[in-house]
């Protein structure tokens, strides 16, 4: 039994207008998330901008790293959405499903 599973069949967006809306939304989400999480990590590691107890800063840093991992997963979805097929291979498709679990 040959089951075809990839990111494109998972989401199944076949309408061109819906695809372009999803591409725009995904690019905006990736840019905002990457920029915001990077600023948080640089501020907390490099400049000690947070005047909070160390455990709370560690939790904030952990949430920023999970946000960056989620941005990477969203980028993989964006590549699949733009190309209309899964050209990333089975390894990245499998990696994406496991990293989604740990980033949420």
N, C-alpha and C positions, 0 to 999 in steps of 0.2 A: 504494500500500500504506500503510495507516494503522496505525501501531503505537502502542498506548497504553502509554506508560511513565511512571510516576511513582513516588514513594516508597512509596505504598501497595501497588502491584502488585509492587514490588521485594521487599518483605518478606512480603507475602501472609499476614498474620495474620488469620484469619477467626473463630477461637474467642474468645468474650467473656472467658473466664477468663484465657486467655493474653494477651489484649490488656490487661486490667487489671494483670496481673503486670508486663508490659513497661512500662506507663505508670508504675507505682510505682517500678520499678527505674530508669527513665530520669530521673524527677524527682529521685530520690536522687542519681544520678550527676551530674546537672547542678549541683545545689546544692553537693555536695562539691567538684567540680572547680572551679566558679566561685569558691567561697570560698577554697580552697587556693591556686589560681593567683593570685588577687587579693592574698592575704596575701604570697605570695612576691614579687610585683612591687612592692608598696608597701614591703616591708621592704628590698628590694635597691635601689630607686631613692631612696626618701625617707629612710631611716634608716641606710643603710650597715650593715645587720645582719650581713652576711656578711664575715668577716675572711679572705677568700680572695683569690688573685690575680685580677686583672681579667678575663683570658680565661675563667676558670672561672665567674665571676659572670655574664659575658655568655652563656655556654652555659646556665646555669640560667635566666636571663631569657628566652632564646630558647625553652627548653622550656616555660616558663610561658605564653608567648604562643601557642605551638602548642597547649597545653592549653586556652586560652580559645577558640581557633578551633575546636578539637574540641568544646567545649561548645556553641558556636553551631551546629555541624552536628548535634549531638545534640538541640538545641532544635528545629531544623527537622524532625527525625524525630519528635519528641514532638508537634508541632502536627499533623503528618500522621497520626500514630497516634491521637490523640484525635478528630480530625474524621472519620476513616475514609475520607478522600479527599485528593487533592492540591489544596489551595486556595491554594498559595503561588505558582503560576505556573511557567512554564518557565524563567524567568531564575534564580530561586532554586534550582530543581531542578538546573540546569546548574552554577550556582555551587557548590552543595553537593558535586557530584561532583569538581570541580576542587580545592576547598578540602580535601576529604578527603585527596586525594593529597599536598598540601603540608603538612597538619597531622600526618601520620603520619611 
